[in-house]
Amino acid sequence: MQDKLITIELLKNLDIARFEIHLRPRVDAVLPPFLGSTLRGAFGHALKAIVCLMPHGDCARCFLVDRCLYPKIFETSARNSRTQELQQTAPVLATSTLLKRGQDAPRPFIFIPPFPARRNGSMRARDDLLRSRVRVNAGEPVVFGLSLFGDAIQEVPHVIYAISLMAQHGFGAAHVPFVLEKVLELDSQGDRKLIYTEGSNRISARETSPPTLGGLVQARLHQVITHGGSTGNEPASRDPQPAFGNEITLQFITPARLRIKGELIETPSFAQLITSLSLRLSLMAETFSTRPLVYDYRSMIEKARSVKTRVSTLRLIALDRFSNRRSGKLQLDGFMGEITFAGPVIAEFFPTLTAGEFIHIGSATAFGLGRYVISQRGSPTS
């Protein structure tokens, strides 16, 4: 029997590992305030440099492509996702798969760059995200996060080596060289463990299985319960209910790009957010998990429509990036700010909304776009 809504238990089939990366510039550096696109692009070049065996470097005419780590991580498609495996192991679900062979699949990584620069508590679209620059002194740390999903977690040594190489080659307009100083891994409670330091030739082996998205969601829900309302001893199958009544505020930290029928959404409804999150979760489960996400989509969206927007300060923020792969400038405008929803059924959507904190929402999430946090009475909890 399928669940009507997405629950914590359903999310425990998707593994996620989170890392904190510390770089140190060798000289004074001038960087863009939003590093997500820069980090992703430099990482892709470095990853290909360490794994590609073909002089031509063209994945489209490489007979090793189905076994190569580069397309598996950086150009993920249904051919190297779990879609075929799901069709073989669960044939009754084959007709419900969302991805066909060769289609783009979610990438198994998300870069989480430092917060974009802000002035006087607000962000001015073009000035802050496109024209402003951040000056970093030599030796001053630059810290960002990285999340890996599914089988990509096993490739941590390759990923860290690629990050080390991209740091050496430099990034930003001036290609300033950096040093990979250290890498820490976060557990489900957010505690950090040092797994790599500068000059080391080994990465500490994981002693336990990686956290699951469901485990992270459960820990995060306990964290946001007000007044210590949770003892942390609830059964694993129980979805804790945060005690903020019938309202919830989402604070969007990086631009979120939601398109519906080709139109960019500036102020999404609650049902539109849940639609986008549930689709992303389903695609990630199909790509990275051994089991699909099975729930009553129509019932969930119908219930979501009963939740209304109480107040919104969302606004469109302009963000452009240059893509070598797509030969030109891409516009990545998205909304930022806060939005508060109200309705008696909101608590039932907390597992889905909390999962969104970890997987982000909308398109270009691998850059770090679509990041938000759940706020309590207008104050962010993290």
C-alpha positions as CSV (number, residue, x, y, z in Angstrom):
1,M,0.0,0.0,0.0
2,Q,1.5,3.3,-1.0
3,D,1.7,6.4,1.3
4,K,-0.5,9.3,0.5
5,L,2.3,11.8,1.1
6,I,6.0,11.6,1.2
7,T,7.2,10.4,4.6
8,I,10.5,10.1,6.4
9,E,10.5,6.4,5.9
10,L,10.3,6.8,2.1
11,L,13.3,9.1,2.2
12,K,15.5,6.6,4.0
13,N,16.2,4.9,0.7
14,L,18.3,7.7,-0.6
15,D,21.9,8.1,0.7
16,I,23.4,11.5,1.1
17,A,26.9,12.5,2.3
18,R,27.8,16.1,3.1
19,F,31.2,17.7,3.2
20,E,32.8,21.0,4.2
21,I,35.7,22.1,1.9
22,H,38.3,24.5,3.1
23,L,40.4,26.3,0.4
24,R,43.2,28.8,1.0
25,P,44.3,31.3,-1.7
26,R,48.0,31.4,-2.4
27,V,47.8,35.1,-3.3
28,D,45.1,37.9,-2.8
29,A,42.0,36.9,-4.8
30,V,39.0,38.7,-6.3
31,L,36.1,36.3,-6.6
32,P,32.4,36.7,-7.7
33,P,30.1,36.9,-4.7
34,F,28.1,33.8,-5.8
35,L,30.7,31.0,-6.3
36,G,28.3,28.2,-7.2
37,S,28.8,28.4,-11.0
38,T,32.5,28.9,-10.7
39,L,33.0,25.9,-8.4
40,R,30.8,23.6,-10.6
41,G,32.6,24.6,-13.8
42,A,36.1,24.2,-12.4
43,F,35.2,20.9,-10.8
44,G,33.9,19.6,-14.1
45,H,37.1,20.4,-15.9
46,A,39.2,18.9,-13.1
47,L,37.2,15.7,-12.9
48,K,37.4,15.2,-16.7
49,A,41.2,15.8,-16.5
50,I,41.8,13.0,-14.0
51,V,39.5,10.3,-15.5
52,C,39.3,10.8,-19.3
53,L,41.5,8.4,-21.2
54,M,40.7,9.6,-24.7
55,P,42.8,12.2,-26.5
56,H,39.7,13.7,-28.2
57,G,37.9,14.1,-24.9
58,D,34.5,13.7,-26.6
59,C,32.0,11.7,-24.6
60,A,29.7,11.4,-27.6
61,R,32.2,9.2,-29.5
62,C,33.8,7.4,-26.6
63,F,33.1,3.7,-26.2
64,L,34.1,3.9,-22.5
65,V,31.4,6.4,-21.7
66,D,29.1,3.9,-20.0
67,R,31.9,3.0,-17.5
68,C,33.4,6.5,-17.1
69,L,33.1,8.4,-13.9
70,Y,32.9,11.8,-15.6
71,P,29.5,11.4,-17.3
72,K,28.2,9.4,-14.3
73,I,28.8,12.4,-12.0
74,F,28.9,15.5,-14.2
75,E,26.7,14.7,-17.2
76,T,24.3,12.2,-15.6
77,S,21.8,10.6,-17.9
78,A,19.3,7.8,-17.6
79,R,21.7,5.4,-19.3
80,N,24.1,5.6,-16.3
81,S,21.4,6.1,-13.6
82,R,19.4,3.3,-11.8
83,T,16.5,3.5,-14.2
84,Q,17.3,0.3,-16.1
85,E,18.1,-1.5,-12.8
86,L,14.7,-0.5,-11.4
87,Q,12.9,-1.7,-14.6
88,Q,14.7,-5.1,-14.2
89,T,14.1,-5.5,-10.5
90,A,10.7,-4.0,-10.3
91,P,9.0,-4.6,-13.6
92,V,5.5,-3.7,-12.3
93,L,6.9,-0.1,-11.8
94,A,8.6,0.1,-15.2
95,T,5.8,2.1,-16.8
96,S,6.0,4.7,-14.0
97,T,9.6,5.6,-14.5
98,L,10.0,9.3,-15.2
99,L,13.3,9.1,-17.2
100,K,13.9,7.4,-20.5
101,R,17.3,6.2,-21.7
102,G,19.5,9.2,-22.7
103,Q,17.5,11.8,-20.8
104,D,19.2,14.2,-18.4
105,A,19.0,13.0,-14.8
106,P,19.6,14.9,-11.6
107,R,23.3,15.3,-10.9
108,P,24.6,13.4,-7.8
109,F,26.2,16.5,-6.3
110,I,25.3,20.0,-5.0
111,F,27.8,22.7,-4.3
112,I,26.8,24.9,-1.4
113,P,28.8,28.2,-1.9
114,P,29.1,30.8,0.8
115,F,26.2,33.2,1.1
116,P,26.1,35.9,-1.6
117,A,27.2,39.3,-0.5
118,R,24.5,41.5,1.0
119,R,24.4,45.3,1.6
120,N,22.3,46.8,4.4
121,G,20.5,43.5,4.9
122,S,19.1,43.3,1.3
123,M,20.4,42.2,-2.1
124,R,20.4,44.3,-5.2
125,A,20.1,42.0,-8.2
126,R,22.6,43.2,-10.7
127,D,24.9,45.0,-8.3
128,D,25.3,42.2,-5.8
129,L,25.1,39.0,-7.9
130,L,26.7,40.2,-11.1
131,R,28.9,43.2,-10.7
132,S,30.2,43.1,-7.1
133,R,33.3,41.1,-6.3
134,V,34.6,39.6,-3.0
135,R,38.2,40.3,-2.1
136,V,40.0,37.5,-0.3
137,N,43.4,37.9,1.2
138,A,46.1,35.3,0.7
139,G,45.8,32.7,3.5
140,E,42.2,33.7,4.3
141,P,40.0,30.6,4.1
142,V,37.2,30.1,1.5
143,V,34.8,27.5,2.8
144,F,31.9,25.8,0.9
145,G,29.8,22.7,1.2
146,L,29.4,19.8,-1.1
147,S,26.6,17.1,-1.0
148,L,26.9,13.7,-2.8
149,F,24.1,11.3,-3.5
150,G,23.8,7.6,-4.1
151,D,26.8,5.8,-5.8
152,A,28.7,9.0,-6.1
153,I,29.5,8.8,-2.4
154,Q,31.8,5.9,-3.1
155,E,33.8,8.2,-5.4
156,V,34.8,10.6,-2.7
157,P,38.6,10.0,-3.3
158,H,38.1,11.0,-7.0
159,V,35.9,14.0,-6.0
160,I,38.4,15.3,-3.4
161,Y,41.3,14.8,-5.9
162,A,39.4,16.7,-8.5
163,I,38.7,19.6,-6.0
164,S,42.4,19.6,-5.1
165,L,43.3,19.8,-8.8
166,M,40.8,22.6,-9.6
167,A,42.2,24.5,-6.6
168,Q,45.7,24.2,-8.0
169,H,44.7,25.4,-11.4
170,G,42.8,28.3,-10.0
171,F,39.4,29.7,-10.6
172,G,37.7,33.1,-10.9
173,A,38.5,35.5,-13.7
174,A,42.2,35.7,-12.8
175,H,42.5,31.9,-12.2
176,V,44.0,32.5,-8.7
177,P,45.5,29.3,-7.4
178,F,44.3,27.8,-4.1
179,V,45.4,25.0,-1.8
180,L,42.9,22.4,-0.6
181,E,43.5,22.8,3.2
182,K,41.1,20.3,4.6
183,V,37.9,18.4,4.1
184,L,35.4,17.5,6.8
185,E,32.4,15.2,6.6
186,L,29.2,16.0,8.4
187,D,27.0,13.3,10.1
188,S,23.2,13.4,10.4
189,Q,23.5,15.7,13.5
190,G,25.8,18.1,11.8
191,D,28.9,17.0,13.7
192,R,32.1,17.3,11.6
193,K,34.9,14.7,11.2
194,L,38.2,15.5,9.5
195,I,38.8,13.2,6.6
196,Y,41.5,14.9,4.7
197,T,44.2,17.5,5.3
198,E,46.7,19.4,3.1
199,G,49.6,17.2,2.2
200,S,47.9,13.9,3.1
201,N,47.9,11.1,0.6
202,R,45.0,9.3,2.2
203,I,41.4,9.9,2.9
204,S,40.0,8.6,6.1
205,A,37.7,5.6,5.5
206,R,34.0,5.9,6.6
207,E,33.4,3.6,9.5
208,T,29.6,3.6,9.1
209,S,27.1,3.7,6.3
210,P,26.4,7.2,4.9
211,P,23.4,9.1,6.3
212,T,20.1,8.8,4.4
213,L,18.0,11.8,3.4
214,G,15.3,10.4,5.7
215,G,17.7,10.4,8.6
216,L,18.8,14.0,7.9
217,V,15.2,15.1,7.6
218,Q,14.3,13.5,10.9
219,A,17.3,15.1,12.7
220,R,16.5,18.5,11.2
221,L,12.8,18.3,12.2
222,H,13.8,17.7,15.8
223,Q,16.1,20.7,15.6
224,V,13.3,23.0,14.4
225,I,10.8,22.0,17.0
226,T,10.4,24.9,19.3
227,H,11.2,25.0,23.0
228,G,13.0,21.6,22.9
229,G,9.7,19.9,22.1
230,S,11.4,16.7,21.0
231,T,13.3,14.3,23.2
232,G,15.0,12.7,20.2
233,N,13.8,9.3,21.3
234,E,10.8,9.0,19.0
235,P,10.5,5.8,16.9
236,A,12.3,6.0,13.6
237,S,9.0,5.6,11.7
238,R,7.3,8.6,13.3
239,D,7.3,11.9,11.5
240,P,7.8,14.6,14.2
241,Q,5.5,17.5,14.0
242,P,7.2,20.9,14.5
243,A,5.2,23.1,16.8
244,F,4.8,26.3,15.0
245,G,1.0,26.0,14.6
246,N,-0.5,26.3,11.1
247,E,2.2,28.5,9.5
248,I,5.6,28.0,8.0
249,T,8.1,30.5,6.6
250,L,10.7,29.5,3.9
251,Q,13.7,31.7,3.5
252,F,15.3,31.4,0.0
253,I,19.0,32.1,0.3
254,T,20.0,31.6,-3.3
255,P,17.9,32.2,-6.5
256,A,15.3,29.5,-7.0
257,R,14.4,28.8,-10.6
258,L,10.9,27.3,-11.0
259,R,9.4,27.1,-14.5
260,I,5.8,26.0,-15.1
261,K,4.8,25.6,-18.8
262,G,7.9,27.6,-19.8
263,E,7.1,30.5,-17.5
264,L,9.5,31.6,-14.8
265,I,7.6,31.8,-11.5
266,E,8.3,34.8,-9.2
267,T,5.9,34.0,-6.3
268,P,5.0,30.3,-6.3
269,S,2.0,28.9,-4.6
270,F,2.4,26.2,-2.0
271,A,1.1,23.6,-4.4
272,Q,3.6,24.6,-7.0
273,L,6.5,24.3,-4.5
274,I,5.3,20.9,-3.4
275,T,4.9,19.8,-7.1
276,S,8.5,20.8,-7.8
277,L,9.9,19.2,-4.7
278,S,8.1,16.0,-5.1
279,L,9.2,15.7,-8.8
280,R,12.8,16.3,-7.8
281,L,12.6,13.8,-5.0
282,S,11.1,11.2,-7.4
283,L,13.7,11.8,-10.0
284,M,16.5,11.5,-7.4
285,A,15.1,8.3,-6.0
286,E,14.8,6.8,-9.5
287,T,18.4,7.8,-10.3
288,F,20.2,7.2,-7.1
289,S,18.1,4.8,-4.9
290,T,17.4,1.1,-5.1
291,R,13.7,1.8,-4.7
292,P,11.4,4.4,-6.3
293,L,9.4,6.9,-4.3
294,V,5.9,5.6,-4.3
295,Y,3.2,7.9,-3.0
296,D,-0.2,9.3,-4.0
297,Y,0.8,12.3,-6.0
298,R,-2.7,13.5,-6.9
299,S,-3.9,13.3,-3.3
300,M,-0.8,15.2,-2.1
301,I,-1.2,18.0,-4.6
302,E,-4.9,18.3,-3.9
303,K,-4.2,18.7,-0.2
304,A,-1.4,21.2,-0.9
305,R,-3.8,23.4,-2.7
306,S,-5.6,24.1,0.5
307,V,-2.5,25.9,1.9
308,K,-2.5,29.6,1.2
309,T,0.2,32.3,1.0
310,R,0.0,34.6,4.0
311,V,2.8,37.0,3.2
312,S,5.7,37.1,0.7
313,T,8.8,39.2,0.2
314,L,10.0,37.1,-2.8
315,R,11.6,39.0,-5.7
316,L,13.4,38.0,-8.9
317,I,17.2,38.2,-8.7
318,A,19.2,38.3,-11.9
319,L,22.1,35.8,-12.3
320,D,24.0,35.1,-15.5
321,R,26.7,32.6,-16.1
322,F,28.9,31.6,-19.1
323,S,28.8,28.0,-20.2
324,N,31.5,26.4,-22.3
325,R,29.4,23.3,-22.9
326,R,26.5,25.4,-24.2
327,S,28.6,28.0,-25.9
328,G,27.3,31.2,-24.4
329,K,25.8,33.1,-21.5
330,L,22.9,31.6,-19.6
331,Q,20.4,33.5,-17.6
332,L,19.7,31.9,-14.3
333,D,17.2,34.4,-12.8
334,G,15.3,33.2,-9.8
335,F,13.4,34.3,-6.7
336,M,14.9,35.1,-3.3
337,G,13.4,36.3,0.0
338,E,10.9,34.9,2.4
339,I,7.4,33.5,2.0
340,T,5.0,32.4,4.7
341,F,2.3,29.8,4.1
342,A,-0.7,29.0,6.3
343,G,-3.1,26.1,6.5
344,P,-4.2,23.3,8.9
345,V,-2.5,20.6,6.9
346,I,1.0,22.1,6.7
347,A,2.5,19.8,9.3
348,E,1.9,16.8,6.9
349,F,4.2,18.4,4.4
350,F,7.2,18.9,6.7
351,P,9.1,15.8,5.6
352,T,8.9,17.1,2.0
353,L,9.7,20.7,2.8
354,T,12.6,19.7,5.1
355,A,14.0,17.4,2.4
356,G,14.1,20.4,0.2
357,E,16.6,22.1,2.5
358,F,19.1,19.3,1.6
359,I,18.3,18.7,-2.1
360,H,17.3,22.3,-3.0
361,I,14.5,23.2,-5.5
362,G,14.1,24.1,-9.1
363,S,16.8,24.0,-11.8
364,A,20.6,24.5,-11.6
365,T,20.7,23.0,-8.1
366,A,24.2,21.6,-8.7
367,F,25.4,25.3,-8.6
368,G,23.8,25.7,-5.2
369,L,20.7,27.5,-6.6
370,G,17.3,26.9,-5.0
371,R,18.6,26.8,-1.5
372,Y,16.3,27.6,1.3
373,V,15.9,27.1,5.1
374,I,12.8,26.7,7.2
375,S,12.3,29.6,9.5
376,Q,10.5,29.9,12.8
377,R,8.4,33.0,13.1
378,G,10.5,34.8,10.5
379,S,13.9,33.8,12.0
380,P,16.1,31.3,10.2
381,T,17.0,28.3,12.2
382,S,20.4,27.8,10.5
